[in-house]
Amino acid sequence: MKIILVTIYLLAISVVSSSAQEPLYAAAPTKDFLLGKTHFAEDTNFVLIGSGYTTLLPPNNYIQKQTYQAFLKMREAALADGIELYVTSASRNFWIQRIIWEEKWAASKVAAGAARARDILKYSSMCGTSRHHWGTELDFNTPKMKFWNSPQGEKTYRWLCDNAHKYGFYQPYTVKGEGGRRHGYNEEKWHWSYYPLANIYMQQYRWKIKEKDLKDFLGEEYVQALKIIEHYVYGVATPPEA
């Protein structure tokens, strides 16, 4: 009996120790994690994207391990078909998102107010609401439509539409009116989401994050009026598995 109790005790210590080293974000992400208040270099769930796949530099070239492994498999398959997938945006924490958002806020030619926020929201997220906070999102090649409207860009997009789901990825920002989308950002052909993790975080976001949690950035006073959570966080296409 003593041997059995000691074994159980050691197993319990092992589980606790493992949990401390490897946060189980897939099962129970913290509120801070969902809001992007994460230092990726200190999080063992994140890894650096290889320099051969991106020109991004720390802290922007981190991604979750699961997302990265799925990307590498998808990229290899794409190369076999003559398609190169290059990462131009990966994980962005709250503070990086705030720099991006506030630079656009300051540079905007739209009169300050809800209209200015709405204009920036065509393609950029308010801090604490970006899926890029989670380490599940990858932007490929370029956000410039000139490429995606070119023969190579159309070929790349078609390949992604036909094959990305095999590796767990889908396009969250389709043309509005397609994939169940009615609100939110404009179409982004370059943005692909690793839905086995992202869907979990989306559900956790619904339970844990409220409008009052979105603060500490220019324009925060328009969160409620613009229905940021309802229209932008939840304004994504229905994933393939749903």
ChimeraX attribute file (.defattr): number of C-alpha atoms within 10 A of each C-alpha:
attribute: neighborCount
match mode: 1-to-1
recipient: residues
	/A:1	6
	/A:2	7
	/A:3	8
	/A:4	8
	/A:5	10
	/A:6	11
	/A:7	11
	/A:8	12
	/A:9	11
	/A:10	10
	/A:11	12
	/A:12	12
	/A:13	11
	/A:14	12
	/A:15	10
	/A:16	11
	/A:17	11
	/A:18	12
	/A:19	11
	/A:20	10
	/A:21	11
	/A:22	12
	/A:23	15
	/A:24	13
	/A:25	15
	/A:26	14
	/A:27	11
	/A:28	12
	/A:29	17
	/A:30	17
	/A:31	15
	/A:32	13
	/A:33	19
	/A:34	24
	/A:35	21
	/A:36	26
	/A:37	19
	/A:38	17
	/A:39	15
	/A:40	25
	/A:41	14
	/A:42	9
	/A:43	14
	/A:44	12
	/A:45	19
	/A:46	21
	/A:47	19
	/A:48	18
	/A:49	23
	/A:50	14
	/A:51	11
	/A:52	8
	/A:53	15
	/A:54	17
	/A:55	14
	/A:56	17
	/A:57	11
	/A:58	11
	/A:59	16
	/A:60	19
	/A:61	25
	/A:62	25
	/A:63	27
	/A:64	23
	/A:65	17
	/A:66	16
	/A:67	24
	/A:68	22
	/A:69	13
	/A:70	16
	/A:71	21
	/A:72	16
	/A:73	12
	/A:74	20
	/A:75	19
	/A:76	14
	/A:77	16
	/A:78	18
	/A:79	11
	/A:80	9
	/A:81	11
	/A:82	12
	/A:83	18
	/A:84	17
	/A:85	21
	/A:86	16
	/A:87	23
	/A:88	19
	/A:89	23
	/A:90	25
	/A:91	26
	/A:92	28
	/A:93	25
	/A:94	23
	/A:95	17
	/A:96	16
	/A:97	23
	/A:98	19
	/A:99	13
	/A:100	15
	/A:101	22
	/A:102	17
	/A:103	12
	/A:104	16
	/A:105	19
	/A:106	12
	/A:107	9
	/A:108	14
	/A:109	10
	/A:110	15
	/A:111	9
	/A:112	12
	/A:113	12
	/A:114	16
	/A:115	13
	/A:116	18
	/A:117	25
	/A:118	17
	/A:119	15
	/A:120	18
	/A:121	18
	/A:122	13
	/A:123	14
	/A:124	18
	/A:125	22
	/A:126	26
	/A:127	27
	/A:128	27
	/A:129	22
	/A:130	21
	/A:131	24
	/A:132	25
	/A:133	25
	/A:134	27
	/A:135	28
	/A:136	25
	/A:137	29
	/A:138	24
	/A:139	20
	/A:140	20
	/A:141	19
	/A:142	18
	/A:143	16
	/A:144	11
	/A:145	12
	/A:146	9
	/A:147	14
	/A:148	19
	/A:149	12
	/A:150	11
	/A:151	10
	/A:152	14
	/A:153	19
	/A:154	14
	/A:155	15
	/A:156	24
	/A:157	19
	/A:158	13
	/A:159	15
	/A:160	22
	/A:161	14
	/A:162	10
	/A:163	16
	/A:164	23
	/A:165	19
	/A:166	13
	/A:167	19
	/A:168	20
	/A:169	27
	/A:170	24
	/A:171	25
	/A:172	25
	/A:173	25
	/A:174	20
	/A:175	17
	/A:176	17
	/A:177	10
	/A:178	12
	/A:179	16
	/A:180	14
	/A:181	19
	/A:182	15
	/A:183	19
	/A:184	23
	/A:185	24
	/A:186	14
	/A:187	15
	/A:188	18
	/A:189	25
	/A:190	24
	/A:191	24
	/A:192	21
	/A:193	25
	/A:194	26
	/A:195	23
	/A:196	17
	/A:197	20
	/A:198	21
	/A:199	18
	/A:200	15
	/A:201	23
	/A:202	16
	/A:203	11
	/A:204	18
	/A:205	21
	/A:206	13
	/A:207	10
	/A:208	12
	/A:209	17
	/A:210	10
	/A:211	13
	/A:212	10
	/A:213	14
	/A:214	19
	/A:215	14
	/A:216	12
	/A:217	17
	/A:218	16
	/A:219	17
	/A:220	17
	/A:221	15
	/A:222	16
	/A:223	18
	/A:224	13
	/A:225	8
	/A:226	16
	/A:227	13
	/A:228	22
	/A:229	21
	/A:230	14
	/A:231	15
	/A:232	20
	/A:233	21
	/A:234	19
	/A:235	19
	/A:236	21
	/A:237	20
	/A:238	18
	/A:239	20
	/A:240	13
	/A:241	10
	/A:242	5
